């Protein structure tokens, strides 16, 4: 009995050995399955830098600065419009209150009139001392009013614009119109006629 059992075990062992040697496919398949994840991991590692490089290139090529550049022009236009509105309002106010240039020119005309009177080049004292300086002041104020009209008109014609810019521009435009009317009235002696000498005046 012992001999028979040992022979059977020996035969089973030999059969198992022969079967393993005859069919190496499962072992090879297991080796391939084990190697496959390793190869995939290596391939993913190899592709990772390329993917990062491609993403970096895409970020460089993306026009991220385009919105900033596109917004620069509207911002500059808004600043220019605001500055123009303030300048127009200042010019309009100057046309009403008078300017340093107008005062200096009026005084110059007064001095010239006095010189003409002293040298005998004119006999019209009123025109030399009063009318000419008065008209000079009106002329300078009218020039400032026209400049205010041009500046504020340009600002109001531009679109779009901020609400405060439009308000300041309209205010400057109104002041300019009023200053132009007053300057014209002064120059044409509409508000007050020029003084005249009496019959007994020399």
Backbone as numpy.savetxt, mean C-alpha at the origin, in Angstrom:
# Nx Ny Nz CAx CAy CAz Cx Cy Cz
9.48 -106.31 20.59 8.64 -105.12 20.59 9.51 -103.88 20.59
10.55 -103.87 21.39 11.46 -102.72 21.46 12.14 -102.50 20.16
12.49 -103.57 19.49 13.18 -103.44 18.21 12.27 -102.87 17.17
11.01 -103.28 17.18 10.04 -102.81 16.19 9.78 -101.33 16.38
9.68 -100.92 17.64 9.41 -99.49 17.92 10.57 -98.61 17.47
11.76 -99.06 17.71 12.93 -98.26 17.31 13.04 -98.16 15.83
12.67 -99.25 15.13 12.72 -99.21 13.67 11.70 -98.21 13.14
10.49 -98.21 13.73 9.46 -97.27 13.27 9.88 -95.83 13.50
10.48 -95.57 14.66 10.93 -94.20 14.94 12.00 -93.77 13.97
12.86 -94.73 13.67 13.95 -94.41 12.74 13.39 -94.11 11.37
12.38 -94.89 10.96 11.79 -94.66 9.64 11.08 -93.32 9.60
10.37 -92.95 10.71 9.67 -91.66 10.72 10.65 -90.51 10.67
11.75 -90.67 11.38 12.77 -89.61 11.39 13.37 -89.44 10.02
13.66 -90.56 9.35 14.22 -90.48 8.01 13.23 -89.88 7.04
11.93 -90.24 7.20 10.90 -89.70 6.30 10.78 -88.20 6.48
10.82 -87.75 7.74 10.72 -86.31 8.00 11.90 -85.57 7.44
13.07 -86.20 7.57 14.28 -85.56 7.03 14.22 -85.48 5.53
13.77 -86.61 4.91 13.64 -86.61 3.45 12.62 -85.59 2.98
11.51 -85.46 3.73 10.47 -84.49 3.33 10.98 -83.06 3.42
11.75 -82.78 4.44 12.29 -81.42 4.59 13.28 -81.11 3.50
14.10 -82.12 3.17 15.08 -81.92 2.11 14.43 -81.85 0.76
13.35 -82.64 0.57 12.71 -82.66 -0.74 11.92 -81.41 -1.01
11.38 -80.76 0.05 10.50 -79.61 -0.17 11.09 -78.38 0.55
12.04 -77.71 -0.04 12.67 -76.52 0.60 11.87 -75.26 0.36
10.73 -75.32 -0.30 9.96 -74.12 -0.64 9.43 -73.39 0.58
8.88 -74.08 1.60 8.38 -73.34 2.76 9.47 -72.53 3.44
10.65 -73.13 3.55 11.75 -72.40 4.20 12.14 -71.19 3.38
12.22 -71.40 2.08 12.58 -70.27 1.20 11.52 -69.19 1.25
10.23 -69.64 1.30 9.14 -68.66 1.35 9.21 -67.86 2.64
9.52 -68.54 3.73 9.62 -67.82 5.01 10.77 -66.84 4.98
11.89 -67.23 4.34 13.02 -66.31 4.23 12.63 -65.10 3.39
11.86 -65.33 2.31 11.43 -64.21 1.46 10.50 -63.30 2.24
9.56 -63.89 3.04 8.65 -63.07 3.83 9.40 -62.25 4.86
10.45 -62.84 5.42 11.24 -62.10 6.42 12.03 -60.98 5.76
12.53 -61.27 4.55 13.34 -60.27 3.86 12.49 -59.15 3.28
11.21 -59.44 2.97 10.36 -58.44 2.33 10.16 -57.20 3.21
9.80 -57.35 4.51 9.66 -56.14 5.33 10.94 -55.35 5.43
12.07 -56.09 5.51 13.35 -55.38 5.60 13.61 -54.56 4.34
13.30 -55.15 3.17 13.51 -54.42 1.92 12.56 -53.22 1.83
11.30 -53.40 2.28 10.36 -52.29 2.26 10.81 -51.16 3.17
11.32 -51.55 4.35 11.80 -50.52 5.28 12.97 -49.76 4.68
13.88 -50.54 4.02 15.03 -49.88 3.40 14.58 -48.96 2.27
13.59 -49.45 1.49 13.09 -48.62 0.38 12.41 -47.36 0.91
11.65 -47.50 2.01 10.99 -46.32 2.58 12.02 -45.34 3.11
13.11 -45.88 3.72 14.16 -45.00 4.19 14.84 -44.28 3.04
15.03 -45.03 1.92 15.65 -44.40 0.75 14.76 -43.34 0.16
13.44 -43.55 0.19 12.52 -42.60 -0.41 12.22 -41.41 0.50
12.44 -41.56 1.79 12.11 -40.48 2.72 12.85 -39.19 2.41
14.17 -39.23 2.17 14.86 -37.98 1.83 14.34 -37.37 0.55
14.03 -38.26 -0.46 13.52 -37.73 -1.72 12.19 -37.03 -1.50
11.32 -37.67 -0.66 10.03 -37.05 -0.40 10.19 -35.72 0.31
11.09 -35.67 1.29 11.34 -34.41 2.00 11.89 -33.36 1.05
12.78 -33.81 0.15 13.35 -32.86 -0.82 12.27 -32.32 -1.74
11.36 -33.21 -2.17 10.28 -32.77 -3.05 9.36 -31.79 -2.32
9.06 -32.08 -1.03 8.21 -31.16 -0.28 8.88 -29.80 -0.11
10.22 -29.84 0.13 10.95 -28.57 0.27 10.92 -27.78 -1.02
11.10 -28.50 -2.14 11.05 -27.81 -3.42 9.67 -27.23 -3.68
8.62 -28.00 -3.33 7.27 -27.49 -3.54 7.03 -26.23 -2.70
7.55 -26.25 -1.44 7.38 -25.07 -0.60 8.13 -23.88 -1.16
9.32 -24.15 -1.75 10.07 -23.05 -2.35 9.36 -22.51 -3.58
8.73 -23.43 -4.33 8.07 -23.00 -5.55 6.71 -22.39 -5.29
6.12 -22.67 -4.11 4.81 -22.10 -3.82 4.93 -20.59 -3.69
4.02 -19.86 -4.27 4.08 -18.39 -4.17 3.53 -17.91 -2.83
4.26 -18.29 -1.73 3.79 -17.88 -0.42 3.89 -16.36 -0.24
4.88 -15.78 -0.91 5.05 -14.34 -0.80 4.14 -13.58 -1.74
3.44 -14.29 -2.61 2.58 -13.62 -3.58 1.49 -12.81 -2.92
0.80 -13.33 -1.89 -0.22 -12.51 -1.26 0.36 -11.24 -0.65
1.58 -11.37 -0.03 2.19 -10.20 0.57 2.52 -9.17 -0.50
3.11 -9.66 -1.62 3.44 -8.77 -2.71 2.19 -8.16 -3.30
1.13 -8.97 -3.42 -0.11 -8.44 -3.96 -0.75 -7.41 -3.05
-0.54 -7.55 -1.73 -1.13 -6.61 -0.79 -0.29 -5.35 -0.67
0.95 -5.38 -1.14 1.81 -4.20 -1.01 1.27 -3.04 -1.82
0.78 -3.33 -3.04 0.27 -2.26 -3.90 -0.95 -1.58 -3.29
-1.98 -2.33 -2.80 -3.11 -1.65 -2.15 -2.71 -0.83 -0.95
-1.74 -1.33 -0.17 -1.31 -0.58 1.00 -0.66 0.74 0.59
0.18 0.67 -0.45 0.82 1.89 -0.92 -0.20 2.86 -1.48
-1.19 2.35 -2.19 -2.23 3.22 -2.72 -3.03 3.86 -1.59
-3.30 3.09 -0.55 -4.05 3.64 0.58 -3.26 4.74 1.27
-1.95 4.52 1.44 -1.11 5.54 2.07 -1.06 6.79 1.21
-0.90 6.61 -0.11 -0.85 7.76 -1.01 -2.17 8.53 -1.00
-3.29 7.79 -0.99 -4.59 8.46 -0.96 -4.79 9.23 0.33
-4.40 8.64 1.47 -4.52 9.35 2.74 -3.67 10.60 2.79
-2.42 10.48 2.30 -1.54 11.65 2.28 -2.10 12.73 1.37
-2.64 12.33 0.23 -3.22 13.31 -0.69 -4.43 14.01 -0.09
-5.26 13.24 0.64 -6.44 13.84 1.27 -6.04 14.87 2.32
-5.05 14.53 3.14 -4.60 15.46 4.18 -3.97 16.70 3.54
-3.14 16.49 2.52 -2.51 17.63 1.84 -3.56 18.53 1.18
-4.56 17.93 0.55 -5.62 18.72 -0.07 -6.40 19.53 0.95
-6.69 18.91 2.10 -7.41 19.64 3.14 -6.58 20.80 3.67
-5.26 20.58 3.83 -4.38 21.65 4.30 -4.32 22.80 3.29
-4.25 22.46 2.01 -4.23 23.50 0.98 -5.55 24.27 0.95
-6.66 23.56 1.11 -7.95 24.24 1.15 -8.07 25.18 2.32
-7.57 24.75 3.49 -7.61 25.63 4.66 -6.71 26.84 4.47
-5.56 26.62 3.84 -4.63 27.74 3.59 -5.24 28.76 2.64
-6.04 28.31 1.70 -6.66 29.25 0.77 -7.67 30.15 1.47
-8.18 29.72 2.63 -9.12 30.54 3.39 -8.42 31.46 4.38
-7.44 30.92 5.07 -6.78 31.69 6.13 -5.62 32.52 5.62
-5.15 32.25 4.41 -3.99 32.97 3.91 -2.71 32.21 4.18
-1.66 32.57 3.49 -0.39 31.86 3.60 0.75 32.86 3.81
1.87 32.31 4.22 3.07 33.14 4.39 3.49 33.73 3.06
3.38 32.94 2.00 3.76 33.44 0.68 2.88 34.61 0.26
1.58 34.51 0.51 0.68 35.61 0.16 0.98 36.87 0.94
1.29 36.71 2.23 1.61 37.87 3.06 2.87 38.57 2.57
3.89 37.77 2.28 5.16 38.35 1.82 4.98 39.07 0.48
4.27 38.46 -0.44 4.06 39.09 -1.74 3.23 40.37 -1.63
2.23 40.35 -0.73 1.42 41.56 -0.54 2.27 42.69 0.04
3.11 42.38 1.01 3.99 43.40 1.57 4.97 43.92 0.52
5.43 43.04 -0.33 6.34 43.47 -1.40 5.64 44.46 -2.33
4.40 44.14 -2.68 3.65 45.05 -3.54 3.41 46.40 -2.86
3.21 46.37 -1.56 3.03 47.62 -0.83 4.29 48.48 -0.90
5.44 47.85 -0.69 6.71 48.58 -0.77 6.94 49.13 -2.17
6.64 48.32 -3.17 6.80 48.80 -4.55 5.88 49.98 -4.83
4.65 49.93 -4.32 3.73 51.05 -4.51 4.23 52.32 -3.85
4.79 52.20 -2.66 5.33 53.38 -1.98 6.52 53.96 -2.74
7.33 53.08 -3.29 8.47 53.56 -4.08 7.98 54.31 -5.31
6.95 53.79 -5.94 6.39 54.46 -7.12 5.82 55.83 -6.77
5.19 55.91 -5.60 4.64 57.20 -5.18 5.74 58.20 -4.91
6.80 57.77 -4.28 7.89 58.67 -3.94 8.67 59.12 -5.18
8.76 58.27 -6.14 9.49 58.63 -7.37 8.61 59.31 -8.39
7.31 59.41 -8.11 6.41 60.08 -9.02 6.01 59.25 -10.23
6.22 57.92 -10.17 5.86 57.07 -11.30 4.37 56.77 -11.33
3.66 57.06 -10.27 2.22 56.85 -10.24 1.57 57.90 -9.35
0.36 58.26 -9.70 -0.40 59.21 -8.92 -1.55 58.54 -8.18
-1.76 57.25 -8.47 -2.87 56.52 -7.86 -2.39 55.91 -6.54
-2.59 56.62 -5.47 -2.12 56.17 -4.17 -2.90 54.94 -3.69
-4.19 54.93 -3.94 -5.02 53.81 -3.50 -4.58 52.51 -4.18
-4.36 52.56 -5.47 -3.94 51.36 -6.21 -2.56 50.91 -5.78
-1.69 51.86 -5.53 -0.31 51.52 -5.18 -0.20 50.92 -3.78
-0.96 51.46 -2.84 -0.79 51.06 -1.44 -1.80 49.99 -1.01
-2.98 49.99 -1.62 -4.03 49.11 -1.14 -4.46 48.06 -2.17
-4.89 48.50 -3.33 -5.53 47.60 -4.29 -4.58 46.52 -4.78
-3.38 46.88 -5.18 -2.44 45.89 -5.71 -2.05 44.84 -4.68
-1.68 45.20 -3.45 -1.40 44.16 -2.45 -2.61 43.29 -2.14
-3.79 43.89 -2.11 -5.02 43.13 -1.84 -5.26 42.10 -2.93
-5.09 42.50 -4.17 -5.28 41.58 -5.29 -4.20 40.50 -5.31
-3.00 40.85 -4.89 -1.92 39.86 -4.83 -2.25 38.77 -3.81
-2.75 39.17 -2.66 -3.15 38.19 -1.65 -4.27 37.29 -2.17
-5.24 37.89 -2.84 -6.35 37.11 -3.40 -5.85 36.13 -4.45
-4.88 36.56 -5.25 -4.35 35.69 -6.30 -3.62 34.48 -5.71
-2.82 34.72 -4.69 -2.09 33.61 -4.05 -3.07 32.64 -3.40
-4.07 33.17 -2.72 -5.07 32.29 -2.09 -5.83 31.48 -3.14
-6.12 32.10 -4.28 -6.80 31.38 -5.35 -5.95 30.25 -5.92
-4.64 30.48 -6.02 -3.74 29.42 -6.51 -3.75 28.24 -5.54
-3.70 28.51 -4.25 -3.75 27.43 -3.26 -5.09 26.69 -3.32
-6.15 27.41 -3.57 -7.46 26.77 -3.68 -7.52 25.86 -4.89
-6.94 26.30 -6.01 -6.92 25.45 -7.20 -6.09 24.19 -6.96
-4.95 24.34 -6.30 -4.13 23.16 -5.98 -4.91 22.19 -5.09
-5.63 22.72 -4.12 -6.43 21.86 -3.24 -7.51 21.14 -4.02
-8.13 21.82 -4.98 -9.16 21.18 -5.80 -8.57 20.03 -6.62
-7.39 20.24 -7.19 -6.77 19.20 -8.01 -6.41 17.99 -7.16
-5.77 18.24 -6.03 -5.31 17.13 -5.18 -6.48 16.32 -4.63
-7.46 17.01 -4.06 -8.60 16.29 -3.50 -9.44 15.63 -4.59
-9.52 16.24 -5.75 -10.25 15.62 -6.86 -9.62 14.32 -7.30
-8.28 14.30 -7.38 -7.59 13.06 -7.75 -7.83 11.98 -6.71
-7.78 12.35 -5.43 -8.00 11.36 -4.37 -9.42 10.80 -4.43
-10.40 11.65 -4.67 -11.80 11.19 -4.70 -12.10 10.33 -5.92
-11.36 10.52 -7.00 -11.61 9.72 -8.19 -11.00 8.33 -8.12
-10.07 8.12 -7.21 -9.42 6.81 -7.09 -10.30 5.88 -6.27
-10.38 4.62 -6.71 -11.16 3.59 -6.03 -10.29 2.34 -5.87
-10.46 1.60 -4.76 -11.25 1.93 -3.57 -10.43 2.80 -2.63
-11.06 3.29 -1.58 -10.38 4.12 -0.61 -11.06 3.98 0.74
-10.31 4.27 1.79 -10.85 4.16 3.15 -11.87 5.25 3.41
-12.71 4.99 4.39 -13.77 5.96 4.71 -13.19 7.28 5.20
-12.16 7.19 6.07 -11.58 8.43 6.60 -10.89 9.22 5.50
-10.30 8.53 4.54 -9.66 9.22 3.42 -10.69 9.98 2.61
-11.82 9.34 2.35 -12.88 10.00 1.59 -13.41 11.21 2.36
-13.58 11.07 3.67 -14.11 12.17 4.47 -13.16 13.37 4.46
-11.87 13.11 4.66 -10.89 14.20 4.66 -10.80 14.85 3.28
-10.85 14.01 2.24 -10.78 14.55 0.88 -11.98 15.43 0.57
-13.17 15.00 0.97 -14.36 15.82 0.73 -14.29 17.13 1.53
-13.78 17.06 2.75 -13.62 18.28 3.53 -12.65 19.24 2.87
-11.51 18.71 2.38 -10.56 19.56 1.68 -11.13 20.13 0.40
-11.94 19.34 -0.29 -12.57 19.82 -1.53 -13.53 20.97 -1.24
-14.32 20.83 -0.17 -15.25 21.90 0.20 -14.51 23.18 0.58
-13.42 23.03 1.36 -12.63 24.20 1.73 -12.01 24.85 0.51
-11.58 24.04 -0.44 -10.97 24.59 -1.65 -11.98 25.38 -2.48
-13.18 24.85 -2.60 -14.22 25.57 -3.35 -14.54 26.90 -2.67
-14.68 26.86 -1.34 -14.99 28.08 -0.61 -13.83 29.09 -0.72
-12.60 28.59 -0.62 -11.45 29.47 -0.75 -11.34 30.08 -2.13
-11.69 29.29 -3.16 -11.65 29.82 -4.52 -12.70 30.91 -4.72
-13.88 30.72 -4.17 -14.93 31.73 -4.29 -14.51 33.02 -3.60
-13.96 32.89 -2.38 -13.55 34.08 -1.63 -12.40 34.79 -2.35
-11.44 34.02 -2.84 -10.31 34.63 -3.54 -10.78 35.36 -4.80
-11.70 34.76 -5.52 -12.24 35.45 -6.71 -12.98 36.72 -6.35
-13.75 36.66 -5.26 -14.45 37.86 -4.83 -13.51 38.96 -4.39
-12.42 38.58 -3.72 -11.42 39.57 -3.31 -10.74 40.20 -4.52
-10.39 39.38 -5.48 -9.66 39.90 -6.64 -10.55 40.82 -7.48
-11.84 40.50 -7.56 -12.76 41.30 -8.37 -13.45 42.39 -7.56
-13.07 42.55 -6.31 -13.65 43.57 -5.42 -15.17 43.42 -5.31
-15.61 42.17 -5.19 -17.05 41.93 -5.07 -17.55 42.14 -3.64
-16.73 41.82 -2.68 -17.16 41.93 -1.29 -17.02 43.37 -0.76
-16.06 44.06 -1.27 -15.85 45.46 -0.84 -15.13 46.19 -1.97
-15.66 47.31 -2.33 -15.03 48.07 -3.41 -13.78 48.76 -2.91
-12.91 49.07 -3.82 -11.66 49.73 -3.45 -11.93 51.13 -2.94
-11.18 51.59 -1.95 -11.37 52.96 -1.44 -11.11 54.00 -2.53
-11.81 55.12 -2.40 -11.63 56.18 -3.37 -11.40 57.51 -2.62
-10.56 58.33 -3.22 -10.29 59.63 -2.63 -11.45 60.58 -2.89
-11.68 61.48 -1.98 -12.74 62.47 -2.16 -12.37 63.52 -3.20
-13.30 64.37 -3.48 -13.07 65.40 -4.51 -11.94 66.34 -4.14
-11.75 66.58 -2.85 -10.71 67.49 -2.44 -9.37 66.82 -2.21
-9.30 65.45 -2.39 -8.04 64.73 -2.16 -7.06 64.96 -3.29
-5.81 64.94 -2.97 -4.77 65.14 -3.97 -4.36 63.82 -4.57
